[in-house]
Amino acid sequence: MDQQRAADRISQAIIKNEKEILVWAVCGAGKTEMLFPGITKALQLGKRICLATPRADVVRELLPRFQQAFSKISIQALYGGSEDRDATAQFIIATTHQLLRFQHAFDVMIIDEIDAFPYHADPSLPFAANRSIISTGTKIYLTATPRQKHRMKIASKKLPHIFVPLRFHGYPLPVPVFKMCPALRKDLEKNLPPMAFIRWLKKREHPDRQLLIFVPTIALAEKMKAKLIVLLLKDGFLKDDFDLVSVHASDQDREEKVNHFRQKKMSMLITTTILERGVTFPSVDVAVLDAGNRVFDEAALVQIAGRAGRSPKDPTGEVLFFHDGKTEAMVQAVKSIKAMNKRGGVG
């Protein structure tokens, strides 16, 4: 099994103090679980570990999972506003910005989502990651969508890697469906979703699934929420005003809202790219409104599509890109997803 092979390879890198290795695993492959054996071995060897990820939301999601798996180990979470401050634990889970605090502090540095903003765009963050690990330490990079520079290193054999092309439950990645919306600009100017989206929503094959709706801006997320609630309430597609909420990076209640969505206390969530990666919901359909917007690059669209179909109980969620003209990013995202499915033997 590819997941077991990856877990064994990670453990080997840690035991042998290899300098670095990249784990390229598709969305929903089970990257977190693949880390467990290696982390177990590192802890047994007395090594100090840091798992760094670009976003605080992901830190908050990962912490309870690792606390449950390693209940006898001190684990601290570091991000802006976090309760933990002193950073003395053997195992640290942190946002990448928190790495600026450390120097030669860790034996194992795991960097999750190396392709994500801000890590790939801010040179100070890779510098901080390199400075925070000891000279004989091991760096483990995780990604579902490696950037071109990492693909070139892999191709030239300058970066050891292991590839996991299949989701842990064996089903393929959902392939996005394009929906053309000629009046998209006019609709968005009025903070309205395109009519094609409304028609699809009302005739969904699995209306019991929750719905993640991605939009390109915070302003649109807030304003469209109000318009959409009015539209859907009168037709009985929402229980009440609180059955649909919006969330974004500057939302002070975002942690609570995401948790409520995960607990199925609401049926629809409008979000910006803040939830494009690192969060897991068991049964959702995904819609991207204005998928051609430059905010949605290829990596973002692949990650967004990867939010659907993550559970073995419901592995086939729908993903739709609503647009007024295909972009290269949209086309390449679908091409990449199909290629992964083919390499995994399910495409």
N, C-alpha and C positions, 0 to 999 in steps of 0.2 A: 504493500500500500504506500502511495506517495507520501502521505502524511507521516507515517512511521519512519520512512526513509529520511525525510527532512528532520524529524525530531532526533534521530540517531546522528545525523550529520551535524546538527547544532551542538549536541552533547560532545561529539568528537572534537569540534573546534574549541570548546571550552576546556576540555581535559588536556588537549595538546597545546594550549595557549597560542592558537593560531591568531594571526594579526586581525583578519577580517573575513567575513563571509556574508553574502547577500542571499536572503531567502525571498524568492520571487514566487508568490502564491496568489492565486486568483481570489477575488472577493468571496468570502464565505468558505474558504478552504480550511479554516480553523487554525490560523496563525498563532493565536494565543495559546491554544492547547498544545501546539507543537513545541512551544517554549518550555512547558512544564518539566520534561525530563532533564533538559539542560540546566534549568534553574535549580532543580533538585540536586544535580551533581555539583554545581557551583557552590551551593550552600553547604553541602557535605564536605567540600574541600576548603571551607572557610573563606571563600571569595566574597567580595562585596559587589553587589549588582545594582545597576541603574537601568530602568526601562524608561526611555524618554519618548514622548509623543507630542506632536505639534499643538494639540488642543486640550484645554482643561476638561471639556466634556468627556473626552476619552479617558483621561486620568480618573475621573470620578466613576466611569463605567468599569474600568479595569480593577480598581482597588478592591471591591468586594469579591471579585472573582479570584484574585490572588490570595486574599485573606482567607477565603474558604479553602483553597488548595494548600496553603502553607500556614495553617492555623497556629503553629508553634513558633513562627518566625516573626520578628518585629518588621513591619512594613509601614513606611510613611509615604504619604502623597503630598507632593509639592506643586502648587500652582498659585496664581494670584488670588489672594483671599483665603487660602487654605488654612486649616487649623494647625497642621504640623508646621513647625518653624525651624527646629534645631538640626534636622537632617542627619541624625546620628544612627539611623537604623541600618541593618545589614542589607536590606533591600529597599530601594527608593524607586517610586514611580513618580515621574515629574514631567511637566511640560518642557520642551526643549529650551525655552528661555531660562528656566531655572538652572541649567547647566553652567551658566555664567558664574554661578556661586562657587564652583568646585575646581580644584586643581589636584591632579594625581590622586583621586579619591576612590576610584573604582577599578576592580579587576575585570569586570564584564560590563560592557556598555551595549545595550540593545536599543537601537533607534528605530522606532515604528514609523511607518509612512514617510520614508525619506524623500519621497517625491512631493510631499504636501507643503503648502504654504504654512508658516513662513520659512521652514527649515531650508528648502531648496533655493529660496530667493534672498536669504540673509547670510552673507559669508561669516558673520560673527558666530552663528550657531554651530556650523561644522567645526569652526575653530574651538569653540567652547567644549564641544564633545570630545575633540582630540586632546584638549588640555586636561579634561576631567578624568581621563583614564591613565592608569600606570603604563610605563613603557612596554611591559610584557603582557599587557592586557589584551582582551579579545573584543572586537567590535562586531556586532551582528546587526545587519540592516534588514528591515522588513518592508516589503512593498508589494502591492498588487499591480501597480502601474509605473514601472521604472522609467525615469527620464532618459533622454537620448544619451547623456554622458555615461550613465551606468550601463546601458545596453552596449555602448562602444567598448567599455572596459570588459564586459562579459565576453563580447565577441573576440577581443584581442587577448583573452585569457589573463588579463591583469587583475581581475576580481573573481575569486572563487565564488561559486553560487550553486544553489540547488533550486530546482523548478518544480512547483506543484500546480499542475494545470486543471485539477478537478476539485470541485467542492467536496466537503467531507461526507455529504450524504449521497454523492454519486450522480446527482442530477446536473444538467447543464446550467450555465449562467443564462438568465433571461435575456433574450435578444430584443432590444428596443424596437418599437414600431413608430414610424414617422407619421404624423398627422398634419397635413398642410392646412394653414388657417390664413386665407388671403386678407382678412380684416383684422389680423392680430394687432397691428399698431394702433388702430382706432379703438379697439377694445381695451388695450392696456392704458391708453391715454385716459380712459374713463375708469381705470382701476377695475375693469371687469375681466373675468376669464374668457377665453375664446368660446364661441358657441359649440365648436367641435368637442371641447373638453366637457361642457355641460351635457351634451348628447351622450358622450361615452360614459360619463359618470352615472347617468340615470339608467343606462342599460348594461352596467358592468356584469360580467359573467359570474363574479363572486362578490356580491355586495356586502357580504359579511366580513371581508378583509378591511383592515384599516387602510387609510389613504394618506400617503406622503405627497405633498404638492410642493415642488421646488420652483422658486421665482428668483430673478436675478438681483433684486434690491430689497433693502429693509423697508423703504417707503411703500413699495408695492405689496409686500407681505402684510403690512399693517392695514393698508387701505382696502386691499382686495378681500381681506378677511370679513370686514363689515358687509361688503356688497354680496359676498358669497353666502354668508349666513342668511341674509334676507331672501336670496334666491332659493336656497335649499330648504329653509324652514317651511315656507309656504307650500312646498311640494312634498313635504314629509320625509326628506332625505337626511334630516338632522333631528335629534331628540329635543335639543334646546340650544340656547345661545352659547353654551359652554361645550358643545359637542365638536366645535371646530375652533382651534386657536392658532395663533401665529407665534413663531419663535425666531430669534436672530441673535447675533453676537452681542449686541448691546442691551439685550433683554435681561433685566435683573432676576426675573423669575424663570429663566430658561431651564435650569436644572429641574425645578419642580414640574414644569410643563412636560419636559421630555420623560420624566419618570411617570407622570400621569398617563401619557400616551403609551408607554411601555406596559403599564398596568391596565390598558384598555379602558380607561375612564373617559376617553373621548374617541371619536371615530376618524377625525381628519385633523391633519397638522400641516399648516403652511409654513415653509421654512426657506431660508437662504442656504447657501452652500455650507453653512456651519454643520449641517448634518449629512454632508455628502459621504463621510467615511467614519469608521471607528465606532459606530453605534449599531446595535442589533435589535430589530423588532421581528417577532416570529412570523407574522402573517400580514404583509402589506402589498398593496399595489402602489406604483410610483408614477407620478406625472410631472413632467418638466414643462413649464409654461415659458415660452420664448427660449426654446432650447438653442436657438442660433445666436443668442447673446454672447458676447465675447467673454463674459464671466464664466461660461461653461466651456472650458477647454476639453480636449480629449480625455485627459486623466479624470477630470471632474465628472464627466458624463459616464465613464466606465464605473467609477466609484458609486455614483448615484444609482445606476442600474443595479449595482451589486447589493443595494439595500433590499431588493425583492427576492423572494424564494429562498430565504436563509434557513428555514426550518425543515427537517425531514418530514414533518406533518403537513407542510404546505410549501413544497419546493418549487412552485411554478408561478410566482407572482407576475402580474403584467407590468410592463414598463412602456410608457408612451412619451414621445418627444413631440410637443406641439410647437409649430414653427411657421414662419412665412417665407422660408427659403433655406434649403439645406446648406450647412457649412462644412468645411473640411473636417472640423472637429467632430461633428455629428457622424459623418461618414466613416471616419477613422475609428471612432469609438465602437461602432457596430462591427466594423471589420476586425478590430482587436478582440471583441467578445466572441465572434464566430471562430476566430483563429484559436483562442483558448479552448473553446468547446471541442474543436477538431483535435487539438493536441491531447485533450483529455479523453478522446474516444467517444464523446457524446454529441458531437456536432455533425 
